[in-house]
Amino acid sequence: MKHIENQRKVNSFMRFLPLPMTMARHNRFFWCLFLLGSFVILAIGLGLRDPWPADEPRFALNALEMLKTGQFWFPHRAGEIYPDKPPIFMWAMAIGIALTGSVRWGFMLPSLLAAFGTLFLVSDLTRRLYGIRIALLAGIALLSTFQFALQARTAQIDMSLTFFTTLGAYGFLRYSLIDAKNIWWYVSWIAMGIGILTKGVGFLPLALIPGWILFYKQGVVHHPAWKQYIKGFLLLILTVSLWVVPMALIATFGDDSSLTAYRDNILFKQTGERYANSWHHLNPWYYYLVSVIPWAWLPLILAFPWLIKHWQRRLRRRDARIWMPLSAILLVLLFFSLSPGKRGVYILPTIPFLIWAVAPSIPGLLQQKSLNYLATFTIIAISGTLLTAGVLGSYGVSSLNELSQHYGVAPWNWWMTIGALSIPLILWLKPHRGMLIFVIWMLAFWVSWSTWGYVLMNTARSPHDMMQSVQRITGENASLALPDFDEEFILQAQQPVVQFGFKTPLEKQLQRAYAWVKQSPDERWILTRADQAKGETCIDKSEKHDLGIQNSDHWWLLPGSAFFQCPGNEKSAPLYEAPTTK
């Protein structure tokens, strides 16, 4: 009787999934339908917004300069070499922009394709290990995991890195657990090499190997001969060398000191030194456990009290399908926790491993009454907070009104709508289906984020409109100086722009800007933050054009004639012309 009752519960739940139980028969139609639906969900909002700070405008500017100048081997930012990243991600973004003919349409393509590729790899391996029904549930779980959904809609390097680390892990796991075909072994090492070129830590799939060796000794998994390790490592080195060796040769034997500095920064400072002796994003060892995982792994983190028992049973059964990805997660978390520099996005590559470790438990978890009520309570808390904030903001509560004015966004109707959505979901599906409610609400939230949210926030987060106003005031042929610049302003500039070195001290930048603007005061202007200009007593502030708040800063536009009393120095800083603005 208990078995019959449990089966009824499963059937009751599956009636609310968008795909029927016939998926379990490896029906190709439903598999393709799932992939198509997933791609549409991920792609919604493409082309609706500009690149947003902090990182997106920088990479879009790098990509545009590559297309403009033909200099693809070394990334540049506003005419100056950008020393902190290899160019792989910028190449991908440049291809997207070139194919679409638009920054808006092209800059998000690498993250979109990487997210979809990651989803396919996670679902496909799960399908081969457990069947199509579990694979589809795993894919839905990945789509609704908060950090994955966020980064899939963000044009940062980390989603592309996650694709390559997932491909590396896919190859290792497929080799060891399924068919032992050498091609997957070699694909893994090549993927790790590209991942290293993308963002340093592409070797993360190697965290699978300790668990792999353990289970091989117990006769549970396939294991390659030691000579294949050598071949794989050589493939990794060869892949990395395809860019590193020419870059190092050009930098070493060329006569440009900035290329030498780029070589040393990429090979040493941005790798070992950044890990062992980080100079920013400093956080305690428990940062990921306390400040990141609780939100990044939602909603799966809610199930951990039940998952721990399940994982213990799987360990006793020596189930390598669970313990290889689970042990890799622990090693990756340990690796990043040992570094003093920590950012939440660093652990994004662990999410595919987490889905693989959780996948066979999902049907059982969906029947846990306590878990479902916990998920319902969590959704009530999140959506209730949004609904309450939306209502209070619409009534002009002072603290919320100040935030709205500071950031230039009034999201109250959006927040009220998405917050109120949980009410009909809970009334329809009932609290005992809380995980399903959470997934549906989360998918609805991200669809609204990618449409309504993009439209609301784009004016505040992109200076496109402000830079058009600058051009109207100055005239399209006037030149503009941007001391202490942010990349989004150069990306959206409508006229020639100069800058004075990203890391040049502000005082020296201003001296160089004054010298530059006085050479042709009728045709040259300076765009500066109001708080910086207020501190310069030599400026004739009566000539300012107040542009208001943009990207949380107050901006003034000043003509060359406003700086006659300011001492300039042509030798205080370099001068770079932004190629994308010529």
C-alpha positions as CSV (number, residue, x, y, z in Angstrom):
1,M,0.0,0.0,0.0
2,K,2.8,2.4,0.9
3,H,4.4,1.8,-2.6
4,I,1.1,2.5,-4.3
5,E,0.7,5.7,-2.3
6,N,4.2,6.9,-3.2
7,Q,3.5,6.2,-6.8
8,R,0.4,8.2,-6.7
9,K,2.4,11.1,-5.2
10,V,4.9,10.9,-8.0
11,N,2.2,10.8,-10.7
12,S,0.5,13.8,-9.0
13,F,3.7,15.8,-9.1
14,M,4.6,14.8,-12.7
15,R,1.2,16.1,-13.9
16,F,2.4,19.6,-13.1
17,L,5.6,19.3,-15.1
18,P,5.5,20.9,-18.5
19,L,6.5,17.5,-20.1
20,P,4.6,14.2,-19.6
21,M,5.9,10.9,-18.1
22,T,6.5,9.5,-21.5
23,M,9.8,11.4,-21.4
24,A,11.1,8.4,-19.5
25,R,11.1,6.3,-22.7
26,H,13.9,8.3,-24.3
27,N,11.5,10.0,-26.6
28,R,13.7,12.1,-28.9
29,F,10.9,14.6,-29.5
30,F,10.5,15.5,-25.9
31,W,14.3,15.7,-25.4
32,C,14.6,18.1,-28.3
33,L,11.6,20.0,-27.0
34,F,13.3,20.4,-23.6
35,L,16.5,21.7,-25.2
36,L,14.6,24.1,-27.4
37,G,12.5,25.4,-24.5
38,S,15.7,25.8,-22.4
39,F,17.4,27.8,-25.1
40,V,14.4,30.1,-25.4
41,I,14.3,30.7,-21.7
42,L,18.0,31.5,-21.6
43,A,17.8,33.7,-24.8
44,I,14.9,35.8,-23.7
45,G,16.0,39.5,-23.4
46,L,18.8,39.2,-25.9
47,G,19.3,42.6,-27.6
48,L,17.2,44.5,-25.0
49,R,20.1,46.1,-23.1
50,D,23.5,47.5,-23.4
51,P,26.6,46.2,-21.5
52,W,26.4,47.0,-17.8
53,P,29.2,47.6,-15.4
54,A,31.4,46.4,-13.9
55,D,32.9,44.0,-16.4
56,E,30.6,43.9,-19.4
57,P,31.5,47.3,-20.9
58,R,35.2,46.5,-20.5
59,F,35.0,43.2,-22.4
60,A,32.7,44.7,-25.1
61,L,35.2,47.6,-25.5
62,N,38.1,45.1,-25.8
63,A,36.1,43.2,-28.5
64,L,35.2,46.3,-30.4
65,E,38.8,47.5,-30.5
66,M,39.9,44.1,-31.8
67,L,37.4,44.5,-34.7
68,K,38.4,48.1,-35.3
69,T,42.2,47.8,-35.2
70,G,42.7,44.1,-36.1
71,Q,44.9,43.6,-33.0
72,F,43.5,40.3,-31.7
73,W,46.5,38.9,-29.9
74,F,46.7,41.5,-27.1
75,P,43.4,43.0,-25.8
76,H,43.3,46.8,-25.6
77,R,41.0,49.2,-23.7
78,A,40.6,52.7,-25.1
79,G,43.9,52.5,-27.0
80,E,45.8,51.2,-24.0
81,I,46.7,47.6,-23.5
82,Y,44.4,45.7,-21.1
83,P,46.8,43.6,-18.9
84,D,44.5,41.5,-16.7
85,K,43.0,38.8,-19.0
86,P,43.9,36.7,-22.0
87,P,41.9,37.5,-25.1
88,I,39.9,34.3,-25.5
89,F,36.6,35.6,-24.2
90,M,37.1,38.9,-26.1
91,W,37.5,36.9,-29.3
92,A,34.2,35.1,-28.6
93,M,32.5,38.5,-28.0
94,A,34.1,40.0,-31.1
95,I,32.7,37.1,-33.2
96,G,29.2,37.7,-31.7
97,I,29.3,41.4,-32.4
98,A,30.7,40.8,-36.0
99,L,28.0,38.2,-36.8
100,T,25.1,40.3,-35.5
101,G,26.5,43.7,-36.5
102,S,25.4,45.0,-33.1
103,V,27.0,45.3,-29.6
104,R,23.6,44.9,-28.0
105,W,22.9,41.6,-29.8
106,G,26.4,40.3,-29.9
107,F,27.9,40.9,-26.5
108,M,25.7,38.4,-24.7
109,L,26.1,35.6,-27.2
110,P,29.2,33.9,-25.6
111,S,27.4,33.6,-22.2
112,L,24.2,32.5,-23.8
113,L,25.9,29.7,-25.8
114,A,28.1,28.7,-22.9
115,A,25.1,28.4,-20.6
116,F,23.2,26.4,-23.1
117,G,26.3,24.2,-23.8
118,T,26.7,23.6,-20.0
119,L,23.0,22.7,-19.7
120,F,23.3,20.3,-22.6
121,L,26.4,18.6,-21.1
122,V,24.9,18.3,-17.6
123,S,21.6,16.9,-19.0
124,D,23.2,14.6,-21.5
125,L,25.5,12.9,-19.0
126,T,22.6,12.6,-16.6
127,R,20.5,11.0,-19.3
128,R,23.2,8.5,-20.1
129,L,23.6,7.6,-16.4
130,Y,20.0,7.6,-15.2
131,G,17.6,8.0,-18.1
132,I,15.8,10.8,-19.7
133,R,13.3,11.5,-16.9
134,I,16.1,12.2,-14.4
135,A,18.0,14.1,-17.1
136,L,15.1,16.5,-17.7
137,L,14.6,17.1,-13.9
138,A,18.3,17.8,-13.6
139,G,18.2,20.2,-16.5
140,I,15.2,22.1,-14.9
141,A,17.1,22.1,-11.6
142,L,20.1,23.7,-13.3
143,L,18.0,26.3,-15.1
144,S,16.4,27.4,-11.8
145,T,19.7,27.4,-9.8
146,F,20.1,31.1,-8.9
147,Q,23.8,31.7,-9.7
148,F,23.7,29.8,-12.9
149,A,20.6,31.7,-14.1
150,L,22.2,35.0,-13.2
151,Q,25.5,34.3,-14.9
152,A,23.8,33.0,-18.0
153,R,22.4,36.5,-18.4
154,T,25.7,38.3,-17.6
155,A,28.5,38.9,-20.1
156,Q,31.3,37.9,-17.9
157,I,34.1,35.4,-18.4
158,D,32.8,33.0,-15.7
159,M,30.0,31.4,-17.7
160,S,32.4,30.6,-20.6
161,L,34.9,29.2,-18.1
162,T,32.1,27.1,-16.6
163,F,31.3,25.6,-20.0
164,F,34.9,24.5,-20.5
165,T,35.3,23.1,-17.0
166,T,32.0,21.3,-17.5
167,L,33.2,19.9,-20.8
168,G,36.3,18.7,-19.1
169,A,34.4,17.0,-16.3
170,Y,31.9,15.6,-18.8
171,G,34.7,13.9,-20.7
172,F,36.3,12.5,-17.6
173,L,33.0,11.2,-16.2
174,R,31.8,9.8,-19.5
175,Y,35.1,8.0,-19.9
176,S,35.2,6.6,-16.4
177,L,31.5,5.8,-15.9
178,I,30.1,5.0,-19.3
179,D,32.1,3.9,-22.3
180,A,35.9,4.4,-21.6
181,K,36.4,5.9,-25.1
182,N,39.7,7.6,-25.4
183,I,38.2,10.5,-27.3
184,W,36.5,11.8,-24.2
185,W,39.7,11.5,-22.2
186,Y,41.5,13.7,-24.7
187,V,38.5,16.1,-25.1
188,S,38.7,16.7,-21.3
189,W,42.4,17.8,-21.4
190,I,41.8,20.1,-24.4
191,A,38.8,21.7,-22.7
192,M,40.9,22.3,-19.6
193,G,43.5,24.0,-21.8
194,I,41.0,26.3,-23.3
195,G,39.6,26.9,-19.9
196,I,43.0,27.9,-18.6
197,L,43.4,30.4,-21.4
198,T,39.9,31.7,-20.7
199,K,40.4,32.3,-17.0
200,G,43.3,30.6,-15.3
201,V,41.5,28.0,-13.3
202,G,40.3,25.8,-16.2
203,F,42.1,22.9,-14.6
204,L,39.2,22.5,-12.0
205,P,38.0,19.1,-13.5
206,L,41.3,17.6,-12.2
207,A,39.5,17.6,-8.8
208,L,37.6,14.5,-10.0
209,I,40.8,12.5,-10.2
210,P,41.3,11.7,-6.4
211,G,37.9,10.1,-6.2
212,W,38.4,8.5,-9.6
213,I,41.6,6.7,-8.4
214,L,39.8,5.6,-5.2
215,F,36.9,4.0,-7.0
216,Y,39.2,2.5,-9.6
217,K,41.1,0.7,-6.8
218,Q,37.7,-0.7,-5.7
219,G,37.0,-1.9,-9.3
220,V,34.0,0.5,-9.8
221,V,35.1,2.7,-12.7
222,H,37.2,2.6,-15.8
223,H,40.7,4.1,-15.5
224,P,43.2,5.1,-18.2
225,A,46.7,3.8,-18.4
226,W,49.3,6.1,-17.0
227,K,50.7,6.9,-20.4
228,Q,47.3,8.4,-21.2
229,Y,47.8,10.8,-18.4
230,I,51.0,11.9,-20.1
231,K,49.3,12.3,-23.4
232,G,46.4,14.2,-21.8
233,F,48.8,16.5,-20.0
234,L,50.7,17.1,-23.2
235,L,47.5,18.0,-25.0
236,L,46.7,20.5,-22.3
237,I,50.2,22.1,-22.6
238,L,49.9,22.2,-26.4
239,T,46.5,23.9,-26.2
240,V,47.7,26.5,-23.8
241,S,50.8,27.0,-25.9
242,L,48.9,27.9,-29.0
243,W,48.3,31.4,-27.5
244,V,50.9,31.7,-24.7
245,V,54.0,30.9,-26.8
246,P,53.4,33.4,-29.7
247,M,52.3,36.0,-27.1
248,A,55.5,35.5,-25.1
249,L,57.7,35.6,-28.2
250,I,56.0,38.8,-29.5
251,A,56.3,40.5,-26.1
252,T,59.9,39.3,-25.4
253,F,61.4,40.2,-28.8
254,G,59.3,43.3,-29.6
255,D,60.2,46.8,-28.6
256,D,57.0,47.7,-26.8
257,S,57.4,47.7,-23.0
258,S,53.7,47.5,-22.4
259,L,53.6,44.1,-24.1
260,T,56.4,42.9,-21.8
261,A,54.4,44.1,-18.8
262,Y,51.4,42.3,-20.2
263,R,53.3,39.0,-20.5
264,D,54.6,39.2,-16.9
265,N,51.2,40.2,-15.5
266,I,49.3,37.4,-17.3
267,L,51.9,34.6,-16.6
268,F,52.7,35.5,-13.0
269,K,50.7,38.2,-11.3
270,Q,47.3,37.1,-12.5
271,T,48.0,33.4,-11.7
272,G,50.1,32.3,-8.8
273,E,50.5,35.7,-7.1
274,R,46.8,36.5,-7.4
275,Y,45.9,33.1,-5.8
276,A,48.5,33.1,-3.0
277,N,48.7,36.9,-2.3
278,S,45.5,38.5,-3.5
279,W,45.4,42.3,-3.3
280,H,41.6,42.7,-3.4
281,H,38.3,40.8,-2.7
282,L,39.8,39.8,0.6
283,N,37.5,37.5,2.6
284,P,37.8,35.0,5.4
285,W,38.1,31.2,4.8
286,Y,34.4,30.6,5.5
287,Y,33.2,33.2,3.0
288,Y,31.8,30.8,0.5
289,L,30.0,28.6,3.1
290,V,28.4,31.6,4.8
291,S,28.0,34.4,2.3
292,V,27.7,32.7,-1.2
293,I,26.4,29.2,-1.2
294,P,23.2,30.0,0.8
295,W,21.9,32.1,-2.1
296,A,24.0,30.8,-5.1
297,W,22.8,27.2,-4.8
298,L,19.1,28.1,-4.3
299,P,16.8,26.2,-4.4
300,L,18.9,23.0,-4.1
301,I,20.6,24.3,-0.9
302,L,17.2,23.9,0.8
303,A,17.4,20.1,0.3
304,F,20.8,19.6,1.9
305,P,19.4,18.1,5.2
306,W,17.8,15.3,3.1
307,L,20.6,15.0,0.6
308,I,23.2,14.3,3.2
309,K,21.4,11.1,4.2
310,H,21.1,10.1,0.6
311,W,24.8,10.7,-0.1
312,Q,25.7,8.6,2.9
313,R,23.7,5.7,1.5
314,R,25.4,6.2,-1.9
315,L,28.8,6.2,-0.3
316,R,28.1,2.9,1.4
317,R,27.1,1.5,-2.0
318,R,30.3,2.8,-3.5
319,D,28.3,4.8,-6.1
320,A,31.0,6.7,-8.1
321,R,28.4,8.5,-10.1
322,I,27.6,10.6,-6.9
323,W,30.9,10.6,-5.1
324,M,33.2,11.6,-7.9
325,P,31.4,15.0,-8.6
326,L,30.7,15.4,-4.9
327,S,34.3,15.0,-3.9
328,A,35.3,17.4,-6.7
329,I,33.0,20.1,-5.2
330,L,34.6,19.7,-1.8
331,L,38.1,20.0,-3.3
332,V,37.2,23.0,-5.5
333,L,35.7,24.8,-2.4
334,L,38.8,24.0,-0.4
335,F,41.0,25.3,-3.2
336,F,39.2,28.6,-3.5
337,S,38.8,29.0,0.3
338,L,42.6,28.7,0.9
339,S,43.1,31.8,-1.2
340,P,42.7,35.1,0.6
341,G,41.0,36.7,-2.4
342,K,37.4,35.4,-2.9
343,R,34.5,36.3,-5.1
344,G,31.1,34.6,-5.2
345,V,31.4,34.0,-9.0
346,Y,34.5,31.9,-8.5
347,I,32.4,28.9,-7.4
348,L,30.1,29.0,-10.4
349,P,31.9,26.0,-12.0
350,T,30.8,23.8,-9.0
351,I,27.1,24.0,-10.0
352,P,27.2,21.4,-12.8
353,F,29.0,19.0,-10.4
354,L,26.3,19.7,-7.8
355,I,23.5,18.9,-10.3
356,W,25.2,15.6,-11.1
357,A,25.5,14.7,-7.4
358,V,21.9,15.6,-6.7
359,A,20.2,14.3,-9.9
360,P,19.1,10.8,-8.9
361,S,17.7,12.1,-5.6
362,I,15.4,14.7,-7.2
363,P,12.3,12.5,-7.6
364,G,12.5,11.5,-3.9
365,L,13.2,15.0,-2.8
366,L,10.1,16.3,-4.6
367,Q,8.0,14.0,-2.3
368,Q,9.5,15.2,0.9
369,K,6.7,17.1,2.7
370,S,9.0,19.0,5.0
371,L,11.2,20.1,2.1
372,N,8.2,21.3,0.1
373,Y,6.9,23.3,3.0
374,L,10.4,24.8,3.5
375,A,10.5,25.8,-0.2
376,T,7.0,27.4,0.1
377,F,8.1,29.4,3.1
378,T,11.2,30.5,1.3
379,I,9.2,31.7,-1.7
380,I,6.8,33.5,0.6
381,A,9.7,35.3,2.2
382,I,11.4,36.3,-1.0
383,S,8.3,37.3,-3.0
384,G,6.8,38.9,0.1
385,T,9.8,41.1,0.5
386,L,9.6,42.2,-3.1
387,L,5.9,42.8,-2.9
388,T,6.2,44.8,0.3
389,A,9.1,46.9,-1.0
390,G,7.2,47.5,-4.2
391,V,4.1,48.7,-2.3
392,L,6.1,50.9,0.0
393,G,8.2,52.3,-2.8
394,S,5.1,53.2,-4.8
395,Y,3.8,55.1,-1.8
396,G,7.0,57.1,-1.7
397,V,8.6,55.8,1.5
398,S,11.6,58.1,2.0
399,S,14.3,55.5,2.3
400,L,13.2,53.7,-0.8
401,N,12.6,56.9,-2.7
402,E,16.2,58.0,-1.9
403,L,17.5,54.7,-3.3
404,S,15.4,55.1,-6.4
405,Q,16.8,58.6,-7.0
406,H,20.4,57.5,-6.4
407,Y,20.2,54.6,-8.8
408,G,17.8,56.1,-11.3
409,V,15.4,53.2,-11.2
410,A,11.8,52.9,-9.9
411,P,11.1,49.2,-10.0
412,W,8.0,49.2,-7.8
413,N,5.4,47.9,-10.3
414,W,7.8,45.2,-11.4
415,W,8.5,44.1,-7.9
416,M,4.8,44.1,-6.9
417,T,4.0,42.0,-10.0
418,I,6.7,39.4,-9.5
419,G,6.1,39.4,-5.8
420,A,2.4,38.9,-6.1
421,L,2.9,36.0,-8.6
422,S,3.6,33.6,-5.8
423,I,0.1,34.0,-4.5
424,P,-1.8,32.3,-7.4
425,L,1.0,29.7,-7.6
426,I,0.6,28.7,-4.0
427,L,-3.2,28.7,-4.2
428,W,-3.0,26.5,-7.4
429,L,-0.3,24.1,-6.6
430,K,-0.7,24.1,-2.8
431,P,2.2,24.3,-0.2
432,H,3.0,20.6,-0.4
433,R,4.4,21.2,-3.9
434,G,6.7,23.9,-2.7
435,M,9.8,22.9,-4.8
436,L,7.7,23.0,-8.0
437,I,6.3,26.4,-6.9
438,F,9.9,27.6,-6.3
439,V,11.1,26.4,-9.7
440,I,8.2,28.0,-11.6
441,W,8.5,31.3,-9.7
442,M,12.2,31.4,-10.2
443,L,11.9,30.8,-14.0
444,A,9.2,33.5,-14.1
445,F,11.5,35.9,-12.2
446,W,14.3,35.4,-14.6
447,V,12.0,35.9,-17.6
448,S,10.8,39.2,-16.0
449,W,14.3,40.2,-15.2
450,S,15.4,39.7,-18.8
451,T,12.5,41.7,-20.2
452,W,10.8,44.2,-17.8
453,G,13.9,44.4,-15.6
454,Y,16.2,45.1,-18.6
455,V,14.0,47.9,-19.9
456,L,13.7,49.5,-16.5
457,M,17.4,49.3,-15.6
458,N,19.1,50.0,-18.9
459,T,18.8,53.8,-18.8
460,A,20.3,53.8,-15.3
461,R,23.1,51.3,-15.9
462,S,24.1,52.4,-19.5
463,P,25.2,55.9,-20.3
464,H,24.0,55.7,-23.9
465,D,21.5,58.5,-23.5
466,M,23.9,60.7,-21.5
467,M,26.6,60.3,-24.2
468,Q,24.1,61.3,-26.8
469,S,23.4,64.5,-24.8
470,V,27.1,65.1,-24.6
471,Q,27.4,65.0,-28.3
472,R,24.4,67.4,-28.8
473,I,26.0,69.9,-26.4
474,T,29.6,69.7,-27.8
475,G,28.9,69.0,-31.4
476,E,29.8,65.7,-33.1
477,N,33.3,66.8,-34.2
478,A,34.4,68.1,-30.8
479,S,36.8,65.9,-28.8
480,L,36.2,64.7,-25.3
481,A,38.6,63.9,-22.5
482,L,37.6,61.3,-19.8
483,P,40.0,61.5,-16.8
484,D,39.5,58.6,-14.4
485,F,37.3,56.9,-16.9
486,D,34.9,54.0,-16.7
487,E,34.7,51.8,-19.8
488,E,30.9,52.2,-20.3
489,F,31.3,55.9,-21.1
490,I,33.9,55.2,-23.8
491,L,31.9,52.3,-25.2
492,Q,28.8,54.6,-25.6
493,A,30.7,57.7,-26.7
494,Q,29.5,59.4,-29.9
495,Q,32.6,61.5,-30.7
496,P,36.4,61.2,-30.4
497,V,37.6,60.4,-26.9
498,V,41.0,60.5,-25.2
499,Q,42.1,59.1,-21.9
500,F,45.3,59.4,-19.8
501,G,46.1,55.9,-18.6
502,F,43.8,53.7,-16.5
503,K,46.2,53.4,-13.6
504,T,47.7,56.9,-13.8
505,P,47.1,58.8,-10.5
506,L,44.1,61.1,-10.9
507,E,46.1,64.3,-10.1
508,K,48.5,63.5,-13.0
509,Q,45.6,62.7,-15.3
510,L,44.0,66.1,-14.6
511,Q,47.3,67.9,-15.3
512,R,47.5,66.2,-18.7
513,A,43.8,66.8,-19.4
514,Y,44.3,70.6,-18.7
515,A,47.2,70.8,-21.0
516,W,45.3,68.9,-23.7
517,V,42.1,70.9,-23.5
518,K,43.9,74.2,-23.6
519,Q,45.6,73.4,-26.9
520,S,42.2,73.8,-28.7
521,P,39.7,75.1,-26.1
522,D,36.9,75.7,-28.6
523,E,36.9,72.1,-29.8
524,R,37.8,70.2,-26.7
525,W,35.8,69.3,-23.6
526,I,36.2,67.4,-20.4
527,L,33.6,65.0,-18.9
528,T,34.2,64.6,-15.2
529,R,32.5,63.6,-12.0
530,A,31.0,66.6,-10.2
531,D,32.7,65.8,-6.9
532,Q,36.1,65.8,-8.6
533,A,35.5,69.1,-10.4
534,K,34.2,70.8,-7.2
535,G,37.6,70.1,-5.6
536,E,39.5,71.9,-8.4
537,T,39.4,75.6,-7.5
538,C,40.9,76.6,-10.9
539,I,37.9,75.5,-12.8
540,D,35.3,78.1,-13.9
541,K,32.3,76.2,-12.7
542,S,29.9,78.8,-14.2
543,E,30.5,77.2,-17.6
544,K,29.5,73.7,-16.5
545,H,26.7,71.7,-18.1
546,D,25.1,69.6,-15.3
547,L,24.3,66.2,-16.8
548,G,22.7,64.8,-13.6
549,I,23.1,61.3,-12.1
550,Q,24.4,58.4,-14.3
551,N,25.6,55.1,-13.0
552,S,25.3,56.3,-9.4
553,D,27.6,59.4,-10.0
554,H,26.9,63.1,-10.7
555,W,28.4,64.3,-13.9
556,W,29.5,67.7,-15.3
557,L,30.5,68.5,-18.9
558,L,33.0,71.4,-19.1
559,P,34.3,73.3,-22.2
560,G,38.0,74.0,-22.7
561,S,37.4,77.7,-21.8
562,A,36.6,76.6,-18.2
563,F,40.2,75.5,-17.6
564,F,42.2,78.6,-18.5
565,Q,43.4,79.0,-14.9
566,C,44.3,75.4,-14.4
567,P,48.0,74.5,-14.7
568,G,48.6,71.7,-17.3
569,N,51.5,69.4,-17.8
570,E,51.9,67.5,-21.1
571,K,54.5,65.1,-19.6
572,S,52.5,64.1,-16.5
573,A,50.7,61.3,-18.1
574,P,50.4,59.5,-21.5
575,L,47.6,60.3,-23.9
576,Y,45.5,57.5,-25.6
577,E,42.9,58.0,-28.3
578,A,40.1,55.4,-28.1
579,P,40.0,53.7,-31.6
580,T,36.3,52.9,-31.3
581,T,35.4,56.6,-31.1
582,K,37.4,57.8,-34.2
